[in-house]
Amino acid sequence: MQTYTSRPFTIKKDNVTVFRLFRNPLSLEGFLEKTRDKLPTKDVVLTEDSVSFTAPMVGALKFVRIEEEEPNVVKYRGEGTPVPMTLCVYLTPTDENSTSAQVSVEADVPAFLSGMIKTQVNPLLEKAADALEQLDVDRLLGANN
């Protein structure tokens, strides 16, 4: 199993709220509406426990929530992925108003392919970190959260 990890980034909201956001993909609908044209994917569908989309050169993919450790970890298993993989979100409270986060992909690939996969996955993880770091959680969830 190979692990590819984004840089740590900060989300300006308390840890529990950020955890709830990541454990329920439907809560990201507002974010998706604002960024849909910037994403390298098509046909994104969110449910309470999964994210489905069509990716270039890969086809239809689905990630289903398989594990959560409130309030620090949320994991999604890939279905229809070219290799078995898990998408993980790790959260650590920084203070009462911000959360440090990292996104990683654990993929079951042979060691000799790891370097090639890394050159494909790491830029995507960094783009995800950049986008999530800009996330205005209050605006996304409404001012009352």
URGIUR-V741326 format. One record per residue. N is the residue number from 1. SS is DSSP state (helix for helix, strand for strand, loop for the rest). PHI is phi as a letter, one per 40 degrees, with the letter a starting at -180 (none if undefined). Layout:
n:N ss:SS phi:PHI
n:N ss:SS phi:PHI
This chain:
n:1 ss:loop phi:none
n:2 ss:strand phi:b
n:3 ss:strand phi:b
n:4 ss:strand phi:b
n:5 ss:strand phi:b
n:6 ss:loop phi:c
n:7 ss:loop phi:c
n:8 ss:loop phi:c
n:9 ss:strand phi:a
n:10 ss:strand phi:b
n:11 ss:strand phi:b
n:12 ss:loop phi:c
n:13 ss:loop phi:a
n:14 ss:loop phi:c
n:15 ss:helix phi:d
n:16 ss:helix phi:c
n:17 ss:helix phi:c
n:18 ss:helix phi:c
n:19 ss:helix phi:d
n:20 ss:helix phi:c
n:21 ss:helix phi:c
n:22 ss:helix phi:c
n:23 ss:helix phi:c
n:24 ss:loop phi:b
n:25 ss:helix phi:d
n:26 ss:helix phi:d
n:27 ss:helix phi:c
n:28 ss:helix phi:c
n:29 ss:helix phi:d
n:30 ss:helix phi:c
n:31 ss:helix phi:c
n:32 ss:helix phi:c
n:33 ss:helix phi:c
n:34 ss:helix phi:c
n:35 ss:helix phi:b
n:36 ss:helix phi:d
n:37 ss:helix phi:c
n:38 ss:helix phi:c
n:39 ss:loop phi:c
n:40 ss:loop phi:c
n:41 ss:strand phi:b
n:42 ss:strand phi:b
n:43 ss:strand phi:f
n:44 ss:strand phi:c
n:45 ss:strand phi:b
n:46 ss:strand phi:b
n:47 ss:loop phi:b
n:48 ss:loop phi:c
n:49 ss:loop phi:b
n:50 ss:strand phi:a
n:51 ss:strand phi:b
n:52 ss:strand phi:b
n:53 ss:strand phi:a
n:54 ss:strand phi:b
n:55 ss:strand phi:b
n:56 ss:loop phi:d
n:57 ss:loop phi:g
n:58 ss:loop phi:b
n:59 ss:strand phi:h
n:60 ss:strand phi:c
n:61 ss:strand phi:b
n:62 ss:strand phi:a
n:63 ss:strand phi:b
n:64 ss:strand phi:b
n:65 ss:strand phi:c
n:66 ss:strand phi:b
n:67 ss:strand phi:a
n:68 ss:strand phi:a
n:69 ss:strand phi:b
n:70 ss:loop phi:c
n:71 ss:loop phi:b
n:72 ss:loop phi:b
n:73 ss:strand phi:a
n:74 ss:strand phi:b
n:75 ss:strand phi:b
n:76 ss:strand phi:b
n:77 ss:strand phi:c
n:78 ss:strand phi:c
n:79 ss:strand phi:b
n:80 ss:loop phi:g
n:81 ss:loop phi:c
n:82 ss:loop phi:d
n:83 ss:loop phi:b
n:84 ss:loop phi:d
n:85 ss:strand phi:a
n:86 ss:strand phi:b
n:87 ss:strand phi:c
n:88 ss:strand phi:b
n:89 ss:strand phi:b
n:90 ss:strand phi:b
n:91 ss:strand phi:b
n:92 ss:strand phi:b
n:93 ss:strand phi:c
n:94 ss:strand phi:c
n:95 ss:strand phi:a
n:96 ss:loop phi:c
n:97 ss:loop phi:b
n:98 ss:strand phi:a
n:99 ss:strand phi:b
n:100 ss:strand phi:c
n:101 ss:strand phi:b
n:102 ss:strand phi:a
n:103 ss:strand phi:b
n:104 ss:strand phi:b
n:105 ss:strand phi:b
n:106 ss:strand phi:b
n:107 ss:strand phi:b
n:108 ss:loop phi:c
n:109 ss:loop phi:b
n:110 ss:loop phi:c
n:111 ss:helix phi:d
n:112 ss:helix phi:c
n:113 ss:helix phi:c
n:114 ss:helix phi:d
n:115 ss:helix phi:c
n:116 ss:helix phi:c
n:117 ss:helix phi:c
n:118 ss:helix phi:d
n:119 ss:helix phi:c
n:120 ss:helix phi:c
n:121 ss:helix phi:c
n:122 ss:helix phi:d
n:123 ss:helix phi:c
n:124 ss:helix phi:c
n:125 ss:helix phi:c
n:126 ss:helix phi:c
n:127 ss:helix phi:c
n:128 ss:helix phi:c
n:129 ss:helix phi:c
n:130 ss:helix phi:c
n:131 ss:helix phi:c
n:132 ss:helix phi:c
n:133 ss:helix phi:c
n:134 ss:loop phi:c
n:135 ss:loop phi:c
n:136 ss:loop phi:c
n:137 ss:helix phi:c
n:138 ss:helix phi:d
n:139 ss:helix phi:c
n:140 ss:helix phi:c
n:141 ss:helix phi:c
n:142 ss:loop phi:g
n:143 ss:loop phi:c
n:144 ss:loop phi:c
n:145 ss:loop phi:c
